[in-house]
Amino acid sequence: MSGALIAVVVVVGLLVLLVVSSIGSYNGLQSRRTVVEQKIAALDSAFVRRNDLIPNLVATVQGSADFEKTTLENLVKARASVGSMRPPDVNDPAQVEAYLKAQAELGGALSRLLVVAENYPDLRATEQFGMLQQQLEGTENRINVARVDWTTAVSDYNTKLRSFPGNILGGIFKFKELPQYQAQESERSVPKVDFGKQK
């Protein structure tokens, strides 16, 4: 075999290796982005479940005649703000942030209602309220698991995008880093309730 033929075979072999590696890396990025989209859809499903439980909770709480009206109004308003939301486009950090902020506000309003309910032993003693509390607790656990799964999927995708050859292909095919989950301020603070101001 002549030296020129060996050089051509080596160059062709390297090109084939580069193409195969690039295809694998591209498919890996696409696959990981799809997983992120699935995880945010699962998170949205848990949020929808929580949202669906709130009307029953409000109806149960309204049965307690002297329950704080403002607390209920805030919960209903927060629920309305997320009622028509769909899962955000994972490639749009502003959409993701607005979505998570609205969901966090609903979660905060719900937490405040449950804290205030502690001051009403008759309400807490009702079977309906107890069942709803259990369902909400299970739903909040699902939400937390879905957040962790989403965070892991985004981290996996972003790591693949930052690694060679993903970083090169990402630039060529316009893949962008996806925003990571960040707790909203309302999720970091403990609900403040003033039992002295009942309405």
N, C-alpha and C positions, 0 to 999 in steps of 0.2 A: 504494500500500500504506500502510495506516495505521501509526502508530507502535506501537500495541498489538500488531498482527500481527507486525511486525518483531521486537519484543521476545520474543514467544512463539516465533517461529522460531529466534531466537538461543538462548533458554533450552533449547528442545528439542534443538537442535544440540549445545549444550554437554553436555546430559545423555546424548545418544547417544555423543558423544566420550568422556565419562567411563565409560560402561558398556563400550564397546569396549576402552578402555584398561585397565579393571579386569579384564575377561575375559582379555585378553592377558597381563596381569601375573600373574593367578591361574594360568593355564595354564603360564606360564613358571616359576613357583615349583614347580608339580607336576612339570613336566618335569625340572627341575634336581634335585629330590629323588629322582626315579626314577633319574636318572643316578648319583647318589651311592649308591643301593641297588645298582645294577649294578656299580659300582666296588668296593664292599665285597664283593660276591659273587665278583668276579674275584680279589680279594685272598685271600678264603677258599679259592678253588680252588687258588691257588698254595700256601697253607699246607697244604691237604690233600695235595697232591702231595709236599711235603716230608715230611709225616707218614707217607705211604705208603712212602717210601724208607728210613725209619729201621729197620724190622725187618730188612731185608737188611743194612744197615750193622752193626747189632748182631750179627747172626749171623756176619758176616765177621770182626768184631773179636773175638768170643768164641773164634774159632779160634786166636787168639794166647793161649796158656795163661796167661801171666803178666800179661795186660793188667789195668789198674786196674779192679777190680770196682766200686768206688764210682762211678767216672765212668760206667760202663755203667748202674748202678742209677739214677743221677740222670737219665740220658737216658730210660730206660724210664719212670720215674715222671713226668717232664715230658710225655712223649708221651701217657701215659694221661690226664693232666689235660686235654689238648686233644682227645682222641679223640672225645668225644661232643659237642663244641661245634659250634654252628651259627653262621652269621654273626649278629652282634648287630643289634638294632633300632637303626638309625642315629639315631633320635630319643631314645635313652636313653644319656646319657653314662656312666652306671655300667656298663651292659652293654658298651659299646664299650671302656671302660678295662679291665674284667675280661678281655675277650677278647684285647686287645692285650697285656696283662700275661702271660697264660698262653702266648701265642704267643712272646713275647720270652723267657720262661723256657725254653721248648723250644729256641729258637734259641741261647740261651746255653749250654745243656747240650750241644747239638750242636757248637758251636764248641769247647767244652772237650774233647770227645771227639776232634775232629780235631787239636787242638793236642797232646794227649797222644799221638795216633797218630804224630806226627812222631818220637817217641822209639823207634819200632819199625820199623826199615828193612825187615825181612822182611814185615811187614804191608803197608807202603806199596808194596812191590814186587809184591804180588799183583794180578792183572788185575782181579779182582772189586772190590777196594778202590779201585783207580784209576777204574774205571767209575762206581762209586757216588759218588766224590768229584766227578767231572765232572758227573754228574746233579744232585748237590746244589748245585754251584756255579751251574749253569744255573737251577735252581729258586730259589736265593737272588736271582739277577738278576731273575727274574720277580716275586718278592715285592717287590723294591725298585721296579720299574716300576709294579706295582699300587699300592703305597703312594703314589707320586708322582701317579698318576692319581686316586686317591681324594682326596688332599689338594687337587688342582686342582678336582675336582668339588665338594667341600665349600666351598672358597673361592668358587667361582662361585655356588653356591646362597646362601651367607651374604651375599655382595655384593648379589645380587638382592633378598634379604629386607631388607637395610638401606636400599636405595634406594627413592625415591618412584616409584610408589605401592605398591611391594612392602611397605614398612614398615607402611602402613595396612592393606592386605589381609592381611598376615601376622598383625596383631593381631586382625582380624575373624575370620579363619578358623583361628586358633590354630597358625599355622606357627611353629616355633621354630628358633633357630640350631642348627646341627648341630655336634657336637664335632669339632675338628680333630685330625688325627693328631699324637701327641706320642711321641717315642722314650721307651721305658722305660729305667730306670736300667741294667738288665742289657744293653741294647743300646749304651749309652754307654761301658761299661767293657770293657777287654781281659780275656779269660779268664786267671785266675791258676792256674797249674798247678805243683805241686811234684813233680818227677820223683824226688825222694828217698823218697817214701812210696808205693811200689808195693805193691799187695795182690793 
